[in-house]
């Protein structure tokens, strides 16, 4: 289980997004300098922007020395890769738990939708979605980060396709659904809804989408 906590820092109109296991104590001393740097950089990249964030800002906000930061991460691009890996791992862990639970396919589908959208209710991502935020702000020279994000979305398409096939076999979903096309519609619609939620400041868009898909898949 992961929780979001926020720490303000004087001089910065920003909050640190701290992601940690629920069995950790709520003390800075329990988190290593490497983790503090990762959390600080993640906050800045996702809520301010990768391109406009400098290593000096990460030093100032994290209160970790530049020497210490460069000991763990040789460049801003290396930090980016670590953040992408952390995001992917966190989402995939939650999705994997959902897939192994004893519930109907429609219930699993709804839970999957909520996993992909619920963080956005608490965190003001620049691009609406954390993955889109990083992907669109990453230059083509950072091909490894972009490849990781692409692989994550490809995997989500496969997960949705598998759920649709299972639901049709169990007669829990409509038997007339074109699996590949429906999976693509679902994933792209979720990402579009996250962006539009940010652009229009309308949190009900994602909620309405979940309800629309629930009706469409019956």
C-alpha positions as CSV (number, residue, x, y, z in Angstrom):
1,X,0.0,0.0,0.0
2,X,1.2,3.5,-0.8
3,X,0.2,6.8,0.7
4,X,0.7,10.4,-0.4
5,X,2.1,12.9,2.1
6,X,3.1,16.5,1.5
7,X,5.8,18.6,3.0
8,X,6.0,22.3,2.3
9,X,9.3,24.1,1.8
10,X,9.9,27.8,2.4
11,X,10.4,29.8,-0.7
12,X,8.8,27.2,-3.0
13,X,5.2,27.2,-4.0
14,X,5.2,23.4,-4.2
15,X,4.7,20.3,-2.2
16,X,6.9,17.2,-2.0
17,X,5.1,14.1,-3.2
18,X,6.3,11.4,-0.8
19,X,5.5,7.8,-1.8
20,X,6.3,5.1,0.7
21,X,5.0,1.9,2.2
22,X,2.5,2.2,5.0
23,X,4.8,0.3,7.4
24,X,7.4,3.0,7.3
25,X,7.6,5.5,10.1
26,X,6.6,9.1,9.3
27,X,10.0,10.5,9.9
28,X,12.6,12.0,7.5
29,X,15.3,9.9,9.2
30,X,13.6,6.8,7.9
31,X,14.1,7.8,4.3
32,X,17.5,7.8,2.7
33,X,19.0,10.9,1.0
34,X,18.7,8.9,-2.3
35,X,15.0,8.5,-1.7
36,X,14.5,12.2,-0.7
37,X,16.2,13.3,-3.9
38,X,14.0,10.9,-6.0
39,X,10.9,12.2,-4.3
40,X,11.9,15.8,-4.7
41,X,12.8,15.4,-8.4
42,X,9.6,13.5,-9.0
43,X,7.5,16.3,-7.6
44,X,9.3,19.0,-9.6
45,X,9.3,17.0,-12.9
46,X,5.6,16.1,-12.6
47,X,4.1,19.3,-11.2
48,X,6.5,21.9,-12.7
49,X,8.2,20.2,-15.7
50,X,11.3,18.1,-16.5
51,X,12.8,20.6,-18.9
52,X,12.4,23.6,-16.7
53,X,13.7,22.0,-13.5
54,X,17.4,22.4,-12.7
55,X,19.6,20.3,-10.5
56,X,20.1,23.4,-8.4
57,X,16.4,23.5,-7.6
58,X,16.5,19.8,-6.6
59,X,19.4,20.6,-4.3
60,X,17.6,23.5,-2.7
61,X,14.3,21.8,-2.2
62,X,15.7,18.4,-1.0
63,X,18.4,20.0,1.2
64,X,20.7,17.2,0.0
65,X,24.1,18.4,-1.3
66,X,24.9,18.4,-5.0
67,X,27.9,16.1,-4.3
68,X,25.6,13.6,-2.6
69,X,23.0,13.8,-5.4
70,X,25.6,13.2,-8.1
71,X,26.9,10.3,-6.1
72,X,23.5,8.5,-6.6
73,X,22.4,10.1,-9.9
74,X,25.0,11.1,-12.5
75,X,22.6,13.4,-14.4
76,X,19.0,14.8,-14.6
77,X,18.3,12.1,-17.2
78,X,19.4,9.4,-14.9
79,X,17.0,10.8,-12.2
80,X,14.2,10.8,-14.9
81,X,14.8,7.1,-15.6
82,X,14.6,6.2,-11.9
83,X,11.3,8.2,-11.6
84,X,9.8,6.4,-14.6
85,X,10.9,3.0,-13.1
86,X,9.4,3.9,-9.8
87,X,6.1,5.0,-11.3
88,X,5.8,1.9,-13.5
89,X,6.6,-0.4,-10.6
90,X,4.0,1.3,-8.3
91,X,1.2,1.2,-10.9
92,X,2.0,-2.4,-12.0
93,X,2.0,-3.6,-8.4
94,X,-1.4,-2.2,-7.8
95,X,-2.8,-3.5,-11.1
96,X,-1.3,-7.0,-10.4
97,X,-3.0,-7.1,-7.0
98,X,-6.3,-6.3,-8.6
99,X,-6.0,-9.0,-11.3
100,X,-5.4,-11.7,-8.7
101,X,-8.4,-10.7,-6.5
102,X,-11.6,-12.8,-6.5
103,X,-14.1,-10.4,-8.1
104,X,-16.0,-10.2,-11.3
105,X,-14.5,-9.0,-14.5
106,X,-16.6,-5.7,-14.6
107,X,-15.4,-5.1,-11.0
108,X,-11.8,-5.6,-12.0
109,X,-12.2,-3.3,-15.0
110,X,-13.6,-0.6,-12.8
111,X,-10.8,-1.0,-10.2
112,X,-8.3,-0.8,-13.1
113,X,-9.9,2.5,-14.3
114,X,-9.7,3.9,-10.8
115,X,-6.0,2.9,-10.4
116,X,-5.1,4.8,-13.5
117,X,-7.1,7.9,-12.5
118,X,-7.3,8.2,-8.7
119,X,-3.9,9.8,-8.1
120,X,-4.8,12.7,-10.3
121,X,-7.4,13.8,-7.7
122,X,-4.6,14.5,-5.3
123,X,-1.7,15.5,-7.4
124,X,-1.6,18.4,-9.9
125,X,0.3,16.7,-12.8
126,X,1.3,19.2,-15.5
127,X,-0.1,17.0,-18.3
128,X,-2.9,15.4,-16.3
129,X,-1.3,11.9,-16.3
130,X,2.2,11.3,-14.8
131,X,3.3,9.2,-17.8
132,X,2.0,11.7,-20.4
133,X,3.6,14.5,-18.4
134,X,7.0,12.9,-18.5
135,X,6.7,11.6,-22.1
136,X,5.7,14.9,-23.7
137,X,8.4,16.9,-21.9
138,X,11.2,14.4,-22.6
139,X,13.3,15.2,-25.6
140,X,13.9,12.6,-28.3
141,X,17.4,12.2,-26.9
142,X,15.9,10.5,-23.8
143,X,14.8,7.6,-25.8
144,X,15.1,5.1,-22.9
145,X,12.6,6.9,-20.8
146,X,10.1,7.2,-23.7
147,X,10.6,3.5,-24.5
148,X,9.8,2.6,-20.9
149,X,6.6,4.6,-20.9
150,X,5.6,3.2,-24.3
151,X,6.1,-0.3,-22.9
152,X,4.0,0.5,-19.9
153,X,1.1,1.6,-22.1
154,X,1.5,-1.5,-24.4
155,X,1.3,-3.7,-21.3
156,X,-1.9,-1.9,-20.1
157,X,-3.5,-2.6,-23.5
158,X,-2.7,-6.3,-23.1
159,X,-4.1,-6.3,-19.6
160,X,-7.4,-4.7,-20.8
161,X,-7.6,-7.1,-23.8
162,X,-7.2,-10.1,-21.5
163,X,-9.9,-8.8,-19.1
164,X,-12.3,-8.2,-22.0
165,X,-11.7,-11.8,-23.3
166,X,-12.2,-13.3,-19.9
167,X,-15.4,-11.3,-19.4
168,X,-16.8,-12.4,-22.7
169,X,-15.9,-16.0,-22.0
170,X,-17.6,-15.9,-18.6
171,X,-20.6,-14.0,-20.1
172,X,-20.0,-11.1,-17.8
173,X,-19.5,-8.7,-20.7
174,X,-21.1,-8.3,-24.1
175,X,-20.1,-11.1,-26.5
176,X,-20.0,-8.6,-29.4
177,X,-17.1,-6.5,-28.4
178,X,-14.1,-6.2,-30.8
179,X,-11.4,-6.9,-28.2
180,X,-8.4,-5.1,-29.6
181,X,-10.4,-2.0,-30.7
182,X,-12.3,-1.8,-27.4
183,X,-9.1,-2.1,-25.3
184,X,-7.5,0.7,-27.4
185,X,-10.6,2.9,-26.9
186,X,-10.6,2.4,-23.2
187,X,-6.9,3.1,-22.6
188,X,-6.8,6.1,-24.9
189,X,-10.1,7.5,-23.5
190,X,-8.7,7.3,-19.9
191,X,-5.5,9.2,-20.9
192,X,-7.6,11.8,-22.8
193,X,-9.9,12.2,-19.8
194,X,-7.0,12.8,-17.5
195,X,-5.7,15.5,-19.9
196,X,-9.1,17.2,-20.2
197,X,-9.7,17.0,-16.5
198,X,-6.5,19.0,-16.1
199,X,-7.3,21.4,-18.9
200,X,-10.9,22.1,-17.9
201,X,-10.5,21.7,-14.2
202,X,-13.5,19.3,-14.2
203,X,-12.8,16.3,-12.0
204,X,-16.1,14.7,-13.0
205,X,-14.8,13.9,-16.5
206,X,-12.9,10.8,-15.4
207,X,-15.7,9.7,-13.1
208,X,-18.2,10.0,-15.9
209,X,-16.0,8.0,-18.2
210,X,-15.9,5.1,-15.7
211,X,-19.7,5.0,-15.6
212,X,-19.9,5.2,-19.4
213,X,-17.6,2.3,-19.9
214,X,-19.5,0.3,-17.3
215,X,-22.7,0.7,-19.3
216,X,-21.0,0.2,-22.7
217,X,-19.4,-3.2,-21.7
218,X,-22.6,-4.8,-20.4
